[in-house]
Amino acid sequence: MLRRTFLTGTATAMAVGASGLVPALAAQAGAKDTATLALLTTAADGLAEAALAPSAGGGGYGGARGVLRQMRRLVTVFIWPQSRYFQSEALVQPIEDLLARVEAAQHDDGTFSGGNRHSPPDSSFLIEDMATVLGALKTSRQPIAEDMSARLIAMMKKAGPPLRTGGIHTPNHRWELSAALSKIDKVDPHPAYIARVDEWLAEGVDINAEGFYSEQSSNYAQAVSNPSLLRLANLPGREGLRALVRRNLEATIDLSEGFYGDVETILSRRQDQAQTKQTLHTYYLQFRELAQRDNDARFAGVVRWIERNDPSQLGDFLTDFMDQPSLAGPLPAPTNPFVDLQRKFETVNLVRERRGETTASFWAGSDWFVDGEPSEFYNRIGSGIATNPTLMRLWKGGLVIEAIRLTPNFFSMGHWRPSAVTVDEAGVVRLSGEMRVPYYLPMPAAQRNPDGAYALSRSVDGRFNSALDFSHRPAQFRVLSLGMTATPDGEGYLLTFEAGGEDEVEVSIEITLRDGGTLEGGVALEDGGVHLVDGQATYVAGDERLTVGPGNGNVPVMMSSGEQYSWARGQLALPGKRLYVTGRTPLRYDMRLAFG
């Protein structure tokens, strides 16, 4: 696009009526949530300012997808009359440069690469952004809108054939690819596009009765599955997809806490099981759309909570409001979404509790077990299976216990992952399980090989591989039984840890505290941790104070992430301040977590 064309459009738009609103927007100005629009405008201006800063540099945006998102931010404020950047000449050349970079990044076959080469799923993420910008541009009557729309449509059309015939890597990619095809079909109608969408949807959406997608990931629910399914719900006969998104959002409220808005991730089968911070802010559009559509006061309460708590994170949603003007409509009167509860999610073996300002998670849902027994994934790690060893998390205002974990010094097996969680009538939660490690016996006569060549196979306990044909070899087992019981105790919990069945096994309990506070008590360790040998430890963060104890003696801290990590010199650890309590089997130890 020529610079003079862009500026001609600017001059034309600035001649619009004294209200400063283009006619398309003025016509929608009846029942608007003006306070929300003001928040989004301020946040969007902040994103534009950051994009224009010299430190932004023009590179390092994360490939074509990041470049397009930066362009989207600048275009949004340029055509939004309430923005301080409305029709700003300073945005003209940056927008043109970013758009040209996106065009140059599209391969001849119509795809984009985003870490994955010639990727239909990564291309779909770009198509979604293009479609949203295209919808926003419809609110403008400037030549810029016509020119940019034509260029965006050209890229979308070019991407259509490879997205129609292309494939995916992960479950959520199906819905992102389908949503992108539905958007391409709007600018370049073709029966094959919707036929492909129907083909993907015919597999059935991978969400269970409790609202969890198969990846059990907050990150991919909020960023991909939910928004994609809401887009697809606009297709004829697909309205029922909204009910699936609603199911996930209802679960998400119970998975969230009311100070930071953290959404639980320990159950994830994707990268966010490393407890990457996920918050309710990213679900904003989904809660808002369904709050309006279903007149849902609790969903409205989530929306208003998000708007009150760091609205600066909402800037990117202004483009969506322009693309879908109904989002700017009023909400029902909100109610508090963060009510007290104790809920066991049976399908993922997760218990969530909320008591006043205290929120807790207890988890025994590792994919290492099915119905309490070791699965084919036992003692394996990686994206695609849930393996986080966190037993408990706890929030009280700004003070957070990121994880309570337990590691016995038992055959390099690493952290204990329970196989079961129960809740009794008094609300007491119990995690239980065991570690079983074999010694292998001689091969039965019928399976012997005179050449000594036995199948390379994975050991029964998953620690290593060896040419011993473990599937046919008998074994003897050493067994360590483990348990943790959590009893509500005033302003905190009484935790009882038990370990037995094998004597003289060192046990280390690790408490990871979110950074930002002051930890006192215990003995400092060389690695920066603290060993609570006796007495109490206190952690103060903001207005909250936590007391932990008592210590349980001077058994050395012996933490190991297990051979699955250690052979590659890796470890499974979280950022934060680490407090340790230790003991030996047979072990029964009571720990109090007391706030106040």
PLY file of the C-alpha trace (Angstrom):
ply
format ascii 1.0
element vertex 596
property float x
property float y
property float z
element edge 595
property int vertex1
property int vertex2
end_header
0.00 0.00 0.00
1.37 3.41 -0.94
1.93 5.87 1.88
-0.03 8.59 0.08
-3.07 6.27 -0.16
-2.91 5.66 3.56
-2.71 9.36 4.36
-5.52 10.21 1.96
-7.69 7.81 3.90
-6.64 9.54 7.11
-7.70 12.92 5.88
-11.03 11.59 4.67
-11.80 9.90 7.99
-10.98 12.99 10.00
-13.71 14.80 8.13
-16.32 12.52 9.69
-18.91 14.27 11.91
-18.07 16.24 15.00
-18.74 13.28 17.27
-15.58 11.64 15.97
-17.48 8.37 15.42
-17.65 6.77 12.01
-21.29 6.07 11.06
-21.04 2.29 11.56
-19.95 2.77 15.17
-22.34 5.63 15.86
-25.23 3.40 14.86
-24.21 0.90 17.55
-23.76 3.48 20.28
-27.08 2.78 22.00
-26.69 0.24 24.80
-22.95 0.18 25.33
-20.85 -0.78 28.31
-18.97 2.51 28.15
-16.87 1.83 31.24
-15.56 -1.39 29.72
-14.82 0.32 26.40
-12.85 2.99 28.25
-10.78 0.30 30.04
-10.08 -1.53 26.81
-9.15 1.67 25.02
-6.62 2.65 27.69
-5.13 -0.84 27.63
-4.99 -0.93 23.82
-3.24 2.44 23.77
-0.67 1.02 26.16
0.02 -1.89 23.83
0.38 0.47 20.88
2.79 2.65 22.84
4.92 -0.39 23.62
4.88 -1.48 19.98
6.07 1.95 18.87
8.81 2.25 21.51
12.39 2.25 20.19
13.09 -0.82 22.32
10.51 -2.74 20.28
13.10 -2.64 17.55
11.04 -4.00 14.69
12.12 -7.60 15.25
11.87 -10.41 17.73
8.09 -10.56 17.61
7.94 -14.34 17.55
7.70 -14.93 13.82
4.85 -14.03 11.51
2.25 -14.62 14.20
3.90 -12.10 16.53
4.36 -9.59 13.70
0.68 -9.86 12.79
-0.35 -9.36 16.42
1.72 -6.15 16.59
0.09 -4.96 13.38
-3.33 -5.79 14.78
-2.61 -3.65 17.83
-1.60 -0.63 15.75
-4.47 -0.95 13.29
-6.98 -1.21 16.13
-6.04 2.08 17.78
-5.58 3.80 14.43
-9.21 3.20 13.44
-10.73 3.44 16.94
-12.03 6.99 17.47
-11.63 6.95 21.26
-7.93 6.07 21.06
-5.29 8.73 21.52
-3.66 7.22 18.42
-6.77 7.65 16.25
-5.53 8.59 12.78
-2.01 9.19 14.10
0.46 9.60 11.26
3.10 8.01 13.50
1.40 4.65 12.97
1.25 4.76 9.19
4.66 3.43 8.25
4.92 0.89 11.11
1.59 -0.64 10.06
2.70 -0.83 6.45
6.04 -2.37 7.40
4.41 -5.01 9.63
1.80 -5.94 7.05
4.49 -6.32 4.39
6.46 -8.63 6.71
3.42 -10.84 7.20
2.84 -11.02 3.46
6.48 -11.92 2.87
6.28 -14.70 5.47
3.51 -16.56 3.65
4.94 -19.49 1.70
4.09 -20.09 -1.93
1.84 -22.95 -0.87
-0.23 -20.57 1.28
0.99 -21.72 4.69
3.06 -19.98 7.33
5.79 -21.45 9.52
5.78 -20.86 13.25
8.31 -23.22 14.74
6.63 -25.97 12.74
7.41 -25.79 9.04
4.60 -25.10 6.57
2.16 -25.59 9.41
-1.62 -25.67 8.91
-2.25 -25.16 12.66
0.20 -22.26 12.99
-1.25 -20.76 9.82
-4.70 -21.03 11.37
-3.67 -18.82 14.29
-2.70 -16.12 11.81
-5.95 -16.54 9.89
-7.92 -15.96 13.09
-6.09 -12.69 13.73
-6.55 -11.64 10.10
-10.28 -12.35 10.30
-10.63 -10.33 13.52
-8.77 -7.36 12.02
-10.91 -7.69 8.90
-14.05 -7.47 11.02
-12.70 -4.42 12.85
-11.87 -2.71 9.56
-15.54 -2.94 8.59
-16.23 -0.25 11.19
-14.08 2.17 9.17
-14.96 3.92 5.92
-11.42 4.96 5.11
-9.44 3.92 2.05
-6.99 2.29 4.46
-9.71 -0.16 5.44
-10.41 -1.10 1.85
-6.75 -1.53 0.95
-5.79 -3.51 4.07
-8.91 -5.65 3.84
-8.03 -6.62 0.29
-4.52 -7.65 1.31
-5.74 -9.65 4.29
-8.37 -11.38 2.18
-5.73 -12.26 -0.42
-3.64 -14.01 2.26
-6.69 -15.80 3.65
-7.70 -17.05 0.21
-4.18 -18.28 -0.45
-4.19 -20.20 2.83
-7.52 -21.89 2.16
-6.43 -24.91 0.08
-3.55 -26.05 2.34
-5.69 -25.61 5.46
-8.48 -27.63 3.85
-6.18 -30.55 3.05
-3.63 -30.18 5.85
-3.23 -31.96 9.15
-2.65 -31.33 12.85
-0.41 -32.34 15.77
-2.56 -31.93 18.90
-6.25 -32.24 19.82
-6.88 -28.49 20.04
-5.46 -27.95 16.54
-8.59 -29.55 15.08
-10.81 -26.78 16.39
-8.37 -23.97 15.52
-8.02 -25.29 11.98
-11.78 -25.63 11.65
-12.42 -22.11 12.97
-9.90 -20.71 10.49
-11.57 -22.54 7.61
-14.93 -21.13 8.66
-13.45 -17.64 8.46
-11.86 -18.25 5.08
-15.22 -19.53 3.84
-16.75 -16.14 4.63
-14.35 -14.30 2.31
-13.94 -17.09 -0.26
-16.96 -19.40 -0.06
-16.32 -22.99 -1.07
-18.31 -26.08 -0.05
-15.08 -27.99 0.60
-14.15 -25.71 3.49
-17.23 -26.40 5.58
-17.10 -30.04 4.53
-13.65 -30.24 6.07
-14.92 -28.54 9.22
-17.69 -31.12 9.43
-15.11 -33.87 8.97
-13.09 -32.65 11.95
-16.14 -32.08 14.14
-17.45 -35.54 13.27
-14.64 -36.92 15.45
-16.47 -35.49 18.46
-15.21 -32.71 20.68
-12.76 -34.03 23.28
-14.41 -32.63 26.41
-15.64 -34.78 29.28
-18.65 -34.42 31.57
-16.69 -32.38 34.13
-15.60 -29.80 31.57
-12.03 -30.93 30.83
-10.68 -31.15 27.33
-8.44 -34.17 26.75
-5.32 -32.02 27.17
-6.55 -30.86 30.61
-4.72 -27.61 29.91
-5.86 -24.16 30.97
-3.52 -22.63 28.41
-5.00 -24.43 25.44
-8.58 -24.20 26.68
-8.50 -20.41 26.90
-6.29 -19.75 23.87
-7.52 -22.33 21.38
-10.37 -24.74 22.14
-12.88 -22.35 23.73
-12.53 -19.43 21.29
-12.44 -21.77 18.29
-15.58 -23.63 19.34
-17.39 -20.35 19.99
-16.52 -19.28 16.45
-17.75 -22.59 15.08
-20.97 -22.29 17.09
-21.98 -19.51 14.69
-22.25 -22.04 11.86
-25.75 -23.33 11.09
-26.58 -26.36 13.21
-23.52 -25.98 15.44
-25.06 -23.87 18.22
-24.64 -26.75 20.66
-20.88 -26.17 20.76
-21.49 -23.23 23.10
-22.74 -25.62 25.77
-19.36 -27.40 25.70
-17.50 -24.14 26.21
-19.87 -23.26 29.04
-19.05 -26.58 30.70
-15.34 -25.77 30.58
-15.88 -22.25 31.93
-17.96 -23.53 34.84
-15.12 -25.89 35.77
-12.62 -23.07 35.31
-14.30 -20.98 38.01
-13.87 -23.85 40.47
-10.24 -24.19 39.34
-9.53 -20.50 40.07
-8.70 -18.48 43.17
-9.89 -14.99 43.89
-6.75 -12.93 44.59
-4.43 -13.41 41.61
-7.03 -15.20 39.51
-4.68 -18.18 39.17
-6.18 -21.12 37.28
-4.92 -24.54 38.35
-2.52 -26.21 35.91
-1.05 -29.19 37.80
-3.43 -31.53 35.98
-2.36 -30.41 32.50
-1.04 -32.81 29.88
0.80 -29.99 28.16
3.65 -27.62 28.98
1.66 -25.63 31.52
1.76 -28.63 33.90
5.10 -27.05 34.88
2.80 -24.60 36.72
3.24 -21.87 34.15
1.09 -19.06 35.48
-2.38 -19.00 33.92
-4.99 -16.49 35.02
-8.65 -15.76 34.45
-7.76 -12.66 32.41
-7.17 -14.76 29.32
-10.73 -16.14 29.47
-12.25 -12.66 29.40
-14.03 -12.77 26.03
-15.46 -16.23 26.62
-16.98 -15.37 29.99
-18.31 -12.11 28.60
-19.93 -13.62 25.53
-21.72 -16.34 27.48
-22.65 -14.03 30.35
-24.49 -11.88 27.82
-25.96 -14.72 25.80
-27.18 -16.72 28.82
-27.82 -13.84 31.24
-25.39 -15.54 33.62
-24.70 -13.50 36.77
-21.77 -15.66 37.90
-20.03 -15.37 34.54
-20.67 -11.64 34.72
-19.00 -11.69 38.12
-15.87 -13.20 36.55
-15.90 -10.51 33.85
-16.13 -7.70 36.42
-13.43 -9.33 38.57
-11.10 -9.38 35.56
-11.87 -5.76 34.76
-11.11 -4.70 38.34
-7.88 -6.66 38.58
-5.22 -5.32 36.22
-7.32 -4.24 33.24
-4.06 -3.40 31.46
-4.05 -7.03 30.31
-7.21 -6.50 28.26
-5.87 -4.35 25.43
-5.91 -7.00 22.72
-9.63 -7.57 23.21
-10.60 -4.17 21.81
-10.20 -5.57 18.29
-12.64 -8.36 19.15
-15.18 -5.81 20.40
-14.93 -4.05 17.04
-15.26 -7.35 15.18
-18.19 -8.49 17.38
-20.03 -5.31 18.45
-22.44 -7.29 20.64
-19.59 -7.82 23.11
-19.82 -4.14 24.00
-23.40 -4.59 25.18
-24.42 -4.57 28.86
-23.92 -7.44 31.27
-26.35 -8.90 33.79
-25.86 -7.82 37.41
-22.85 -9.80 38.65
-22.64 -12.17 41.60
-19.50 -13.32 43.42
-18.03 -16.24 41.47
-15.67 -17.35 44.23
-18.00 -19.07 46.66
-16.87 -21.64 49.23
-16.67 -25.18 47.89
-15.11 -28.58 48.18
-15.29 -30.44 44.90
-13.65 -33.61 43.73
-13.17 -33.78 39.99
-13.43 -37.54 39.56
-12.13 -37.68 35.99
-8.80 -36.07 36.88
-8.44 -37.06 40.56
-8.29 -33.42 41.67
-9.87 -31.93 44.80
-10.47 -28.19 44.96
-11.37 -26.34 48.17
-12.27 -22.74 48.82
-12.84 -21.57 52.40
-13.21 -17.82 52.60
-9.97 -16.31 51.31
-8.16 -19.66 51.32
-8.03 -21.87 48.21
-6.37 -25.27 47.95
-5.71 -28.03 45.42
-4.97 -31.71 46.10
-3.94 -33.84 43.14
-3.50 -37.54 42.46
-4.22 -37.59 38.74
-0.88 -38.44 37.17
-1.20 -40.43 33.96
1.26 -42.86 35.53
-1.81 -44.58 37.00
-5.21 -45.77 35.80
-7.71 -46.90 38.46
-4.88 -46.92 40.99
-2.63 -49.22 38.96
0.50 -48.35 36.94
-0.35 -47.48 33.34
1.65 -47.79 30.12
2.90 -44.25 30.87
4.26 -45.15 34.32
7.47 -43.25 35.15
7.45 -41.38 31.85
7.60 -37.63 31.39
6.79 -35.24 28.56
4.19 -33.06 26.94
1.02 -35.01 26.26
0.84 -36.83 29.60
0.15 -35.40 33.05
3.11 -36.00 35.38
3.33 -33.04 37.79
4.32 -34.38 41.26
2.70 -31.55 43.25
0.51 -32.98 45.99
-0.99 -29.73 47.27
-1.14 -26.01 46.48
-2.47 -23.29 48.78
-3.45 -19.64 48.32
-4.34 -17.05 50.99
-4.45 -13.57 49.52
-1.03 -12.69 48.19
0.70 -15.60 49.94
0.98 -18.75 47.85
2.39 -22.20 48.48
3.17 -23.17 44.90
3.73 -26.82 45.73
4.07 -29.39 48.46
6.02 -32.36 47.12
7.52 -35.48 48.69
10.63 -37.37 47.61
11.79 -40.63 49.22
15.38 -41.72 48.64
14.14 -44.91 47.01
15.96 -46.42 44.01
16.22 -43.05 42.17
12.48 -43.04 41.59
12.22 -39.31 42.28
9.08 -37.57 43.51
6.11 -39.51 44.79
2.99 -39.27 42.68
-0.11 -40.61 44.46
-2.49 -42.90 42.64
-5.67 -42.09 44.60
-7.40 -39.22 46.37
-10.45 -39.51 48.64
-12.59 -37.06 50.61
-14.46 -38.20 53.70
-17.69 -36.82 55.17
-15.76 -34.42 57.41
-13.99 -32.93 54.40
-10.64 -34.58 55.13
-8.62 -35.24 51.98
-6.32 -38.24 51.71
-3.73 -38.90 49.00
-2.30 -42.43 48.86
-0.14 -44.73 46.80
3.10 -46.65 46.72
6.38 -47.09 44.94
7.25 -50.58 43.70
10.78 -51.32 42.51
11.76 -54.78 41.19
14.84 -56.95 41.31
14.82 -59.19 38.23
15.22 -62.98 38.41
16.61 -65.51 35.92
14.74 -65.95 32.67
12.36 -68.94 32.65
13.72 -71.89 30.69
11.18 -71.54 27.88
12.29 -67.94 27.24
16.05 -68.44 27.33
18.18 -67.62 24.30
21.52 -69.47 24.00
22.96 -66.49 22.11
22.21 -64.20 25.06
20.34 -61.82 22.76
17.27 -60.59 24.63
14.90 -57.83 23.59
15.82 -54.28 24.41
12.96 -53.21 26.63
11.80 -50.79 29.27
12.16 -51.87 32.89
8.97 -52.60 34.79
9.46 -49.55 37.02
10.30 -47.35 34.04
13.70 -46.26 35.32
15.83 -47.52 32.46
16.02 -49.66 29.32
18.12 -52.77 28.90
18.50 -55.87 26.71
16.87 -58.11 29.31
13.41 -58.72 27.83
11.66 -57.51 30.98
8.22 -58.54 29.76
9.12 -62.26 30.17
11.38 -61.99 33.21
10.05 -62.63 36.75
10.80 -60.11 39.48
10.77 -59.52 43.22
9.57 -56.14 44.52
10.55 -53.72 47.25
7.48 -51.66 48.17
7.20 -48.29 49.88
3.70 -47.15 50.94
3.04 -43.41 51.12
0.20 -41.12 52.16
-0.72 -37.55 52.97
-3.85 -36.50 54.84
-5.07 -32.87 54.87
-7.44 -31.80 57.64
-8.83 -28.24 57.76
-7.45 -26.68 60.94
-8.67 -23.20 61.81
-6.98 -20.77 59.43
-4.95 -23.49 57.71
-4.38 -27.23 57.53
-2.97 -30.11 59.52
-1.01 -32.33 57.13
-0.14 -35.86 58.19
2.57 -37.61 56.17
3.04 -41.37 56.38
5.63 -43.67 54.81
6.35 -47.30 55.55
6.85 -50.83 54.34
10.57 -50.30 53.86
12.67 -49.12 56.79
15.46 -46.53 56.89
14.34 -44.67 53.77
15.08 -40.95 53.90
12.04 -38.81 53.08
12.20 -35.12 52.08
9.10 -32.91 52.05
9.53 -29.81 49.90
7.39 -26.68 50.30
7.86 -24.13 47.53
6.68 -20.60 48.41
5.93 -18.04 45.72
8.58 -15.31 45.65
7.77 -11.92 47.09
7.84 -12.64 50.79
10.28 -13.12 53.67
11.11 -16.59 55.06
12.46 -16.89 58.61
13.49 -19.96 60.60
15.33 -23.12 59.73
18.88 -23.75 58.54
20.08 -22.25 55.27
21.31 -24.75 52.66
23.98 -24.17 50.04
21.47 -24.36 47.19
19.39 -21.52 48.66
16.80 -23.72 50.34
16.01 -23.85 54.05
15.91 -27.02 56.19
13.44 -26.86 59.07
15.19 -29.11 61.61
13.15 -28.00 64.63
10.80 -25.26 65.72
8.73 -23.23 63.31
9.32 -21.32 60.09
7.35 -18.23 59.12
6.72 -16.74 55.71
5.30 -13.22 55.38
4.00 -11.90 52.05
2.10 -8.65 52.01
-0.61 -8.74 54.67
-0.44 -12.53 55.07
1.64 -14.58 57.49
2.11 -18.37 57.33
3.63 -20.52 60.08
4.96 -23.98 59.14
6.16 -26.67 61.53
7.37 -28.18 63.61
10.69 -29.39 62.19
11.31 -33.11 62.23
15.02 -33.61 62.87
18.28 -33.41 60.97
17.89 -36.18 58.39
19.70 -34.81 55.31
17.64 -33.23 52.54
17.85 -35.69 49.63
15.90 -34.36 46.64
15.95 -36.08 43.27
13.66 -35.70 40.29
14.32 -39.32 39.36
16.35 -41.10 36.74
14.05 -39.92 33.94
15.48 -36.45 34.58
18.87 -37.04 36.15
20.47 -39.03 33.32
20.12 -35.89 31.17
21.25 -33.67 34.07
17.75 -32.31 34.43
15.62 -31.61 37.46
11.98 -30.96 38.23
11.84 -27.80 40.32
9.74 -24.66 40.63
10.90 -21.08 41.14
10.43 -19.71 44.63
11.70 -20.14 48.17
12.11 -23.78 49.18
11.52 -25.05 52.71
12.31 -28.68 53.60
11.23 -31.03 56.38
12.82 -34.48 56.51
12.49 -37.84 58.23
13.04 -41.60 57.90
10.70 -44.52 57.56
8.72 -45.72 59.30
7.39 -42.17 59.25
4.34 -40.46 60.69
4.74 -36.72 60.83
2.21 -33.94 61.49
2.82 -30.56 59.87
0.70 -27.50 60.58
0.16 -24.76 58.02
-1.31 -21.88 60.00
-2.23 -18.45 58.64
-2.41 -15.40 60.85
0 1
1 2
2 3
3 4
4 5
5 6
6 7
7 8
8 9
9 10
10 11
11 12
12 13
13 14
14 15
15 16
16 17
17 18
18 19
19 20
20 21
21 22
22 23
23 24
24 25
25 26
26 27
27 28
28 29
29 30
30 31
31 32
32 33
33 34
34 35
35 36
36 37
37 38
38 39
39 40
40 41
41 42
42 43
43 44
44 45
45 46
46 47
47 48
48 49
49 50
50 51
51 52
52 53
53 54
54 55
55 56
56 57
57 58
58 59
59 60
60 61
61 62
62 63
63 64
64 65
65 66
66 67
67 68
68 69
69 70
70 71
71 72
72 73
73 74
74 75
75 76
76 77
77 78
78 79
79 80
80 81
81 82
82 83
83 84
84 85
85 86
86 87
87 88
88 89
89 90
90 91
91 92
92 93
93 94
94 95
95 96
96 97
97 98
98 99
99 100
100 101
101 102
102 103
103 104
104 105
105 106
106 107
107 108
108 109
109 110
110 111
111 112
112 113
113 114
114 115
115 116
116 117
117 118
118 119
119 120
120 121
121 122
122 123
123 124
124 125
125 126
126 127
127 128
128 129
129 130
130 131
131 132
132 133
133 134
134 135
135 136
136 137
137 138
138 139
139 140
140 141
141 142
142 143
143 144
144 145
145 146
146 147
147 148
148 149
149 150
150 151
151 152
152 153
153 154
154 155
155 156
156 157
157 158
158 159
159 160
160 161
161 162
162 163
163 164
164 165
165 166
166 167
167 168
168 169
169 170
170 171
171 172
172 173
173 174
174 175
175 176
176 177
177 178
178 179
179 180
180 181
181 182
182 183
183 184
184 185
185 186
186 187
187 188
188 189
189 190
190 191
191 192
192 193
193 194
194 195
195 196
196 197
197 198
198 199
199 200
200 201
201 202
202 203
203 204
204 205
205 206
206 207
207 208
208 209
209 210
210 211
211 212
212 213
213 214
214 215
215 216
216 217
217 218
218 219
219 220
220 221
221 222
222 223
223 224
224 225
225 226
226 227
227 228
228 229
229 230
230 231
231 232
232 233
233 234
234 235
235 236
236 237
237 238
238 239
239 240
240 241
241 242
242 243
243 244
244 245
245 246
246 247
247 248
248 249
249 250
250 251
251 252
252 253
253 254
254 255
255 256
256 257
257 258
258 259
259 260
260 261
261 262
262 263
263 264
264 265
265 266
266 267
267 268
268 269
269 270
270 271
271 272
272 273
273 274
274 275
275 276
276 277
277 278
278 279
279 280
280 281
281 282
282 283
283 284
284 285
285 286
286 287
287 288
288 289
289 290
290 291
291 292
292 293
293 294
294 295
295 296
296 297
297 298
298 299
299 300
300 301
301 302
302 303
303 304
304 305
305 306
306 307
307 308
308 309
309 310
310 311
311 312
312 313
313 314
314 315
315 316
316 317
317 318
318 319
319 320
320 321
321 322
322 323
323 324
324 325
325 326
326 327
327 328
328 329
329 330
330 331
331 332
332 333
333 334
334 335
335 336
336 337
337 338
338 339
339 340
340 341
341 342
342 343
343 344
344 345
345 346
346 347
347 348
348 349
349 350
350 351
351 352
352 353
353 354
354 355
355 356
356 357
357 358
358 359
359 360
360 361
361 362
362 363
363 364
364 365
365 366
366 367
367 368
368 369
369 370
370 371
371 372
372 373
373 374
374 375
375 376
376 377
377 378
378 379
379 380
380 381
381 382
382 383
383 384
384 385
385 386
386 387
387 388
388 389
389 390
390 391
391 392
392 393
393 394
394 395
395 396
396 397
397 398
398 399
399 400
400 401
401 402
402 403
403 404
404 405
405 406
406 407
407 408
408 409
409 410
410 411
411 412
412 413
413 414
414 415
415 416
416 417
417 418
418 419
419 420
420 421
421 422
422 423
423 424
424 425
425 426
426 427
427 428
428 429
429 430
430 431
431 432
432 433
433 434
434 435
435 436
436 437
437 438
438 439
439 440
440 441
441 442
442 443
443 444
444 445
445 446
446 447
447 448
448 449
449 450
450 451
451 452
452 453
453 454
454 455
455 456
456 457
457 458
458 459
459 460
460 461
461 462
462 463
463 464
464 465
465 466
466 467
467 468
468 469
469 470
470 471
471 472
472 473
473 474
474 475
475 476
476 477
477 478
478 479
479 480
480 481
481 482
482 483
483 484
484 485
485 486
486 487
487 488
488 489
489 490
490 491
491 492
492 493
493 494
494 495
495 496
496 497
497 498
498 499
499 500
500 501
501 502
502 503
503 504
504 505
505 506
506 507
507 508
508 509
509 510
510 511
511 512
512 513
513 514
514 515
515 516
516 517
517 518
518 519
519 520
520 521
521 522
522 523
523 524
524 525
525 526
526 527
527 528
528 529
529 530
530 531
531 532
532 533
533 534
534 535
535 536
536 537
537 538
538 539
539 540
540 541
541 542
542 543
543 544
544 545
545 546
546 547
547 548
548 549
549 550
550 551
551 552
552 553
553 554
554 555
555 556
556 557
557 558
558 559
559 560
560 561
561 562
562 563
563 564
564 565
565 566
566 567
567 568
568 569
569 570
570 571
571 572
572 573
573 574
574 575
575 576
576 577
577 578
578 579
579 580
580 581
581 582
582 583
583 584
584 585
585 586
586 587
587 588
588 589
589 590
590 591
591 592
592 593
593 594
594 595
